[in-house]
């Protein structure tokens, strides 16, 4: 497998492995096929208690809004736009949280907001443009009201919120779901190869099995409160991974 990119065949194999483990762990993932098409996506629905911090001020002027739809097999134009818009700091998602513990504690002692139970629906799709998985999601109150984009930003854990505050649209944005045609929130995949490459290289050097989807989820899922049980990793080491990527 050249570079650290994921092709669609390996994406499906990784999904099958995740579904098998999810069934054993009763973690709630399912595969949703698209009628009349070979495409589909992973889906999980869960309830979460979330604190929405309404005191946070979001700087949207320094963010680039991706108004064009991000399709599952879209053109390279959007990839070029992403390269121009993406922040220079690669630590938006993958940075060491511990470095900012003191700053986070000081900044988040007093917050205005409310805690409420929300229903989250997570979808994992394959992007041909980025040769990587993409996480789409939406969130509702128990009364059925959809969260706004700013409410989603404000529900991000404080450890991550400070990192995305000055360029939130470059991390979490709102797009049309490429397979369903409905509005969803999306974690933009611009930096996926950047943070996956060292992980895959290290796994190769140590001769460890690695499932691309599970490894990628362990990095991006905490940003949107998606829990990935540690037991997935334990199961992985007892079975051969369908996608032990071998970068050049």
Residue pairs with C-beta under 8 A, 6 or more apart in sequence:
1 7
1 10
1 243
1 245
1 246
1 247
2 247
2 248
3 193
3 197
3 247
3 248
4 193
4 196
4 197
4 200
4 201
4 245
4 247
5 130
5 131
5 132
5 193
6 14
6 126
6 131
6 132
6 133
6 212
6 243
6 245
7 131
8 126
8 128
10 212
10 242
10 243
10 245
11 126
11 133
11 212
11 213
12 126
13 242
13 243
14 211
14 212
14 213
14 214
14 241
14 242
14 243
15 31
15 42
15 124
15 213
16 242
17 211
17 213
17 214
17 239
17 241
17 242
17 243
18 29
18 42
18 211
18 213
18 214
18 232
19 29
19 30
19 31
19 42
21 27
21 231
21 232
21 235
21 236
22 28
22 29
24 235
25 229
25 231
25 232
25 235
27 44
27 229
27 232
28 44
28 45
28 46
29 42
29 43
29 44
30 42
30 43
30 44
31 40
31 41
31 42
31 43
32 40
32 41
32 42
32 43
32 123
33 39
33 40
34 40
34 41
34 179
37 179
39 72
39 179
40 179
41 123
41 124
41 125
41 136
41 179
42 122
42 123
42 124
42 213
43 121
43 122
43 123
43 124
44 121
44 122
44 226
45 119
45 120
45 121
45 122
46 119
46 120
46 122
46 226
46 227
47 117
47 118
47 119
47 120
48 117
48 118
48 120
48 225
49 115
49 116
49 117
49 118
50 115
50 116
50 117
50 118
50 139
50 155
50 225
51 111
51 113
51 114
51 115
51 155
52 113
52 114
52 115
52 116
52 151
52 154
52 155
53 108
53 111
53 112
53 113
53 154
53 155
53 158
53 161
54 112
54 113
54 114
54 154
55 110
55 111
55 112
55 113
56 153
56 154
56 161
56 165
57 165
58 150
58 153
58 165
58 168
59 165
59 166
59 167
59 168
60 168
60 169
62 166
62 167
63 85
63 167
63 168
63 169
63 170
64 81
64 84
64 85
64 169
64 170
65 169
65 173
66 78
66 81
66 82
66 85
66 169
66 173
66 175
66 188
68 77
68 78
68 81
69 175
69 176
69 178
70 78
70 127
70 129
70 134
70 175
70 178
70 186
71 178
72 125
72 126
72 127
72 128
72 178
72 179
73 127
73 128
73 129
74 127
74 128
74 129
74 178
75 129
76 129
78 129
79 129
79 130
82 188
82 190
83 190
85 170
86 170
86 188
86 190
86 191
87 166
87 167
87 170
89 95
90 191
90 194
90 195
91 163
92 163
92 164
92 167
92 170
92 171
92 191
93 160
93 163
93 171
93 187
93 191
93 195
93 219
93 220
93 223
94 191
94 194
94 195
94 219
95 163
97 159
97 160
100 159
100 162
100 163
101 159
103 162
104 158
104 159
104 162
107 158
107 162
108 158
108 161
113 154
116 141
117 142
118 139
118 140
118 141
118 142
118 147
118 155
119 139
119 140
119 141
119 142
120 137
120 138
120 139
120 224
120 225
120 226
121 137
121 138
121 139
121 140
122 135
122 136
122 137
122 224
122 226
123 135
123 136
123 137
123 177
123 184
124 133
124 134
124 135
124 136
124 213
124 217
125 133
125 134
125 136
125 178
125 179
126 132
126 133
126 134
127 133
127 134
127 189
130 189
130 190
130 192
130 193
131 193
132 189
132 192
132 193
132 196
132 216
133 189
133 192
133 212
133 213
133 216
134 186
134 187
134 189
135 186
135 187
135 217
135 220
135 221
135 224
135 226
136 175
136 177
136 184
136 185
136 186
137 184
137 185
137 186
137 224
137 226
138 146
138 147
138 183
138 184
138 185
139 146
139 147
139 151
139 152
139 155
139 185
140 146
140 147
141 147
146 183
147 155
149 172
149 173
149 174
149 185
152 172
152 185
153 161
153 164
153 168
153 172
154 161
155 225
156 164
156 172
156 223
156 224
156 225
157 222
157 223
157 225
160 222
160 223
164 170
164 171
164 172
170 188
170 190
171 187
171 188
171 223
172 185
172 186
172 187
172 188
172 223
172 224
173 185
173 186
173 188
174 183
174 184
174 185
174 186
175 183
175 184
175 185
175 186
176 182
176 183
176 184
177 183
177 184
185 224
187 220
187 223
187 224
192 216
195 219
196 212
196 215
196 216
196 219
197 247
199 210
199 215
199 219
200 210
200 212
200 215
200 245
200 247
201 247
203 209
203 210
203 215
203 244
203 245
204 244
204 245
204 246
204 247
208 237
209 236
209 237
209 239
209 240
209 241
209 244
210 236
210 241
210 243
210 244
210 245
211 236
211 241
211 242
211 243
212 243
212 245
213 243
214 228
214 232
214 233
214 236
217 226
217 228
218 228
218 233
221 227
221 228
